[in-house]
Amino acid sequence: MRTTGGAGTTGVAALQLGRRYVGVDINASFHDQALKRLHPHLPDSSSEESG
């Protein structure tokens, strides 16, 4: 049986609940779809302090 990270639905739910999420997929099209779905829910990394 093969499992995948899918289209990012679980990741979106995790981010909405303030949880962390790691998704791994071997299918490039699912990966791209997940990134598009997750992007609006990701924190703005440009506002984070580095160091």
LUMDO-728003 format. One record per residue: x, y, z of N, C-alpha, C in turn; residue number from 1; residue in three letters. Coordinates in pm, 1 decimal, padded with zeros to 6 digits. Example, Ala and Ser with C-alpha at 12.3 -4.5 7.8 and 13.67 -1.06 7.14 Angstrom:
REM residues 2
+----------+----------+----------+----------+----------+----------+----------+----------+----------+-----+------+
:      n_x :      n_y :      n_z :     ca_x :     ca_y :     ca_z :      c_x :      c_y :      c_z : seq : type :
+----------+----------+----------+----------+----------+----------+----------+----------+----------+-----+------+
:  01319.0 : -00569.0 :  00780.0 :  01230.0 : -00450.0 :  00780.0 :  01320.0 : -00330.0 :  00780.0 :   1 :  ALA :
:  01285.0 : -00225.0 :  00708.0 :  01367.0 : -00106.0 :  00714.0 :  01290.0 :  00003.0 :  00787.0 :   2 :  SER :
+----------+----------+----------+----------+----------+----------+----------+----------+----------+-----+------+
END
This chain:
REM residues 51
+----------+----------+----------+----------+----------+----------+----------+----------+----------+-----+------+
:      n_x :      n_y :      n_z :     ca_x :     ca_y :     ca_z :      c_x :      c_y :      c_z : seq : type :
+----------+----------+----------+----------+----------+----------+----------+----------+----------+-----+------+
:  00084.4 : -00117.7 :  00000.0 :  00000.0 :  00000.0 :  00000.0 :  00088.7 :  00123.7 :  00000.0 :   1 :  MET :
:  00049.8 :  00222.7 : -00080.0 :  00124.5 :  00348.2 : -00087.9 :  00041.9 :  00459.3 : -00026.2 :   2 :  ARG :
:  00103.2 :  00536.5 :  00061.7 :  00034.3 :  00651.9 :  00119.8 :  00106.7 :  00777.8 :  00076.4 :   3 :  THR :
:  00034.6 :  00889.0 :  00072.7 :  00093.3 :  01015.2 :  00031.8 :  00049.5 :  01125.8 :  00126.0 :   4 :  THR :
:  00112.6 :  01239.9 :  00110.5 :  00074.4 :  01356.8 :  00188.7 : -00055.5 :  01417.7 :  00139.8 :   5 :  GLY :
: -00094.7 :  01384.2 :  00019.5 : -00221.6 :  01430.9 : -00034.0 : -00219.9 :  01575.9 : -00076.5 :   6 :  GLY :
: -00334.5 :  01639.1 : -00071.1 : -00351.3 :  01774.8 : -00122.6 : -00337.1 :  01882.0 : -00015.6 :   7 :  ALA :
: -00291.7 :  01848.0 :  00101.2 : -00265.7 :  01945.4 :  00205.9 : -00380.8 :  01973.3 :  00300.9 :   8 :  GLY :
: -00490.2 :  01900.5 :  00288.9 : -00606.3 :  01925.7 :  00373.8 : -00572.7 :  01909.7 :  00522.2 :   9 :  THR :
: -00500.3 :  01806.6 :  00557.0 : -00462.1 :  01785.1 :  00696.7 : -00368.8 :  01895.0 :  00744.3 :  10 :  THR :
: -00279.9 :  01939.7 :  00656.7 : -00189.5 :  02049.5 :  00690.9 : -00263.8 :  02178.1 :  00718.9 :  11 :  GLY :
: -00363.2 :  02210.2 :  00637.6 : -00443.3 :  02330.6 :  00658.8 : -00514.3 :  02322.2 :  00793.8 :  12 :  VAL :
: -00574.0 :  02208.2 :  00823.0 : -00642.9 :  02190.6 :  00950.9 : -00545.4 :  02206.7 :  01067.1 :  13 :  ALA :
: -00427.3 :  02148.9 :  01054.7 : -00326.9 :  02159.9 :  01160.5 : -00287.3 :  02305.5 :  01182.9 :  14 :  ALA :
: -00261.3 :  02378.0 :  01075.2 : -00221.3 :  02518.0 :  01087.9 : -00332.7 :  02603.5 :  01146.9 :  15 :  LEU :
: -00456.2 :  02575.6 :  01109.3 : -00569.4 :  02650.2 :  01164.0 : -00585.3 :  02626.9 :  01313.9 :  16 :  GLN :
: -00540.5 :  02511.5 :  01360.1 : -00548.4 :  02477.8 :  01503.0 : -00420.9 :  02514.5 :  01578.2 :  17 :  LEU :
: -00327.0 :  02579.3 :  01508.8 : -00202.7 :  02619.5 :  01572.5 : -00105.2 :  02505.3 :  01592.4 :  18 :  GLY :
: -00121.8 :  02400.0 :  01516.6 : -00035.0 :  02282.6 :  01528.2 :  00070.2 :  02284.6 :  01418.3 :  19 :  ARG :
:  00170.9 :  02202.3 :  01433.5 :  00273.6 :  02185.4 :  01330.8 :  00232.7 :  02072.6 :  01237.9 :  20 :  ARG :
:  00285.5 :  02078.2 :  01116.6 :  00251.0 :  01977.4 :  01017.3 :  00371.1 :  01950.3 :  00928.7 :  21 :  TYR :
:  00398.2 :  01822.9 :  00904.3 :  00500.7 :  01783.1 :  00809.7 :  00433.6 :  01691.9 :  00708.4 :  22 :  VAL :
:  00439.7 :  01730.3 :  00582.6 :  00380.5 :  01648.9 :  00476.9 :  00488.3 :  01604.5 :  00379.7 :  23 :  GLY :
:  00484.4 :  01479.4 :  00340.5 :  00581.1 :  01423.6 :  00246.6 :  00503.5 :  01353.3 :  00136.7 :  24 :  VAL :
:  00543.0 :  01377.3 :  00012.8 :  00473.9 :  01313.0 : -00098.3 :  00572.6 :  01284.7 : -00210.3 :  25 :  ASP :
:  00555.7 :  01172.6 : -00276.8 :  00642.4 :  01140.0 : -00389.8 :  00581.5 :  01184.0 : -00521.8 :  26 :  ILE :
:  00457.4 :  01229.0 : -00517.8 :  00388.5 :  01272.5 : -00638.1 :  00401.1 :  01424.1 : -00649.5 :  27 :  ASN :
:  00472.1 :  01472.8 : -00752.3 :  00498.8 :  01615.6 : -00766.7 :  00371.1 :  01697.6 : -00780.6 :  28 :  ALA :
:  00270.1 :  01645.3 : -00847.0 :  00147.9 :  01723.1 : -00865.4 :  00073.1 :  01741.1 : -00733.0 :  29 :  SER :
:  00071.3 :  01638.4 : -00647.8 :  00009.8 :  01653.2 : -00515.7 :  00090.3 :  01751.2 : -00430.5 :  30 :  PHE :
:  00222.3 :  01743.8 : -00441.7 :  00309.1 :  01835.0 : -00367.5 :  00278.6 :  01979.3 : -00405.6 :  31 :  HIS :
:  00271.3 :  02007.4 : -00533.9 :  00242.3 :  02142.7 : -00580.9 :  00104.1 :  02189.1 : -00536.1 :  32 :  ASP :
:  00006.7 :  02100.7 : -00544.1 : -00129.4 :  02133.5 : -00502.3 : -00132.4 :  02164.0 : -00352.1 :  33 :  GLN :
: -00060.5 :  02085.7 : -00273.8 : -00056.7 :  02107.6 : -00129.0 :  00008.1 :  02241.6 : -00096.4 :  34 :  ALA :
:  00115.8 :  02275.7 : -00165.2 :  00181.2 :  02404.2 : -00139.9 :  00087.6 :  02521.1 : -00169.2 :  35 :  LEU :
:  00013.5 :  02512.2 : -00278.1 : -00082.1 :  02617.7 : -00312.4 : -00191.2 :  02629.2 : -00205.8 :  36 :  LYS :
: -00236.0 :  02516.0 : -00154.9 : -00341.8 :  02516.5 : -00054.6 : -00289.6 :  02567.5 :  00080.7 :  37 :  ARG :
: -00166.0 :  02533.5 :  00114.1 : -00109.4 :  02572.0 :  00243.6 : -00061.3 :  02716.7 :  00247.6 :  38 :  LEU :
: -00018.8 :  02770.9 :  00135.9 :  00043.9 :  02902.5 :  00132.1 : -00033.4 :  03011.5 :  00206.7 :  39 :  HIS :
: -00163.9 :  03025.9 :  00187.1 : -00235.3 :  03132.6 :  00258.3 : -00240.5 :  03113.9 :  00410.1 :  40 :  PRO :
: -00209.5 :  02996.0 :  00459.0 : -00218.8 :  02965.9 :  00602.2 : -00083.4 :  02969.1 :  00671.8 :  41 :  HIS :
:  00023.0 :  02986.6 :  00595.6 :  00156.7 :  02987.9 :  00653.2 :  00187.7 :  03124.0 :  00712.8 :  42 :  LEU :
:  00263.0 :  03125.9 :  00824.0 :  00301.4 :  03255.2 :  00881.1 :  00393.9 :  03328.9 :  00784.5 :  43 :  PRO :
:  00392.4 :  03460.0 :  00790.7 :  00477.2 :  03542.1 :  00705.9 :  00619.7 :  03535.6 :  00758.1 :  44 :  ASP :
:  00705.9 :  03463.5 :  00689.1 :  00842.9 :  03442.7 :  00736.5 :  00925.8 :  03571.1 :  00730.4 :  45 :  SER :
:  00886.6 :  03669.5 :  00650.8 :  00962.6 :  03793.2 :  00641.8 :  00951.2 :  03877.6 :  00767.7 :  46 :  SER :
:  00848.4 :  03854.0 :  00848.6 :  00831.6 :  03932.2 :  00971.5 :  00898.4 :  03868.0 :  01091.8 :  47 :  SER :
:  00952.3 :  03747.3 :  01074.5 :  01019.5 :  03678.2 :  01184.9 :  01161.8 :  03730.6 :  01200.6 :  48 :  GLU :
:  01207.8 :  03737.6 :  01324.2 :  01344.9 :  03779.3 :  01350.2 :  01437.4 :  03662.4 :  01324.0 :  49 :  GLU :
:  01553.3 :  03690.4 :  01266.0 :  01651.2 :  03584.0 :  01242.3 :  01757.8 :  03591.2 :  01348.7 :  50 :  SER :
:  01819.9 :  03475.3 :  01374.6 :  01932.0 :  03475.6 :  01465.4 :  01907.4 :  03399.3 :  01584.9 :  51 :  GLY :
+----------+----------+----------+----------+----------+----------+----------+----------+----------+-----+------+
END
